[in-house]
Amino acid sequence: MEADFQEYEANVLPLLANHNGRLRYRVRPAKGNFIYPINEELPYEIHIVSFKTKEDFLNYKKDPKRLKFLDLGIKSIKKINMIVAGDKIAE
């Protein structure tokens, strides 16, 4: 589902800026770069994304332009782990 994943990201990542969001890092780590866990399925890609407020994030999630591509994301993304760290990230 690589093509679907690429199309999904190409269409939704640019929308971050419309909601005070920022893609800070996008990494595809090699298996050898993981120290722990050893016996779990490793992530294909890791994103670190920030928003100025929780409301900005919620508005991004319900953006009609993003929702238009949601089926591509559902088809091509097996699992999402989200870690929330506070309301704001300092610049």
Secondary structure, 3 states (H helix, E strand, C coil): CHHHHHHHHHHHHHHHHHHCEEEEEEECCCHHHCCCCCCCCCCCCEEEEEECCHHHHHHHHCCHHHHCCHHHHHHHCCCCCCCCCCCCCCC
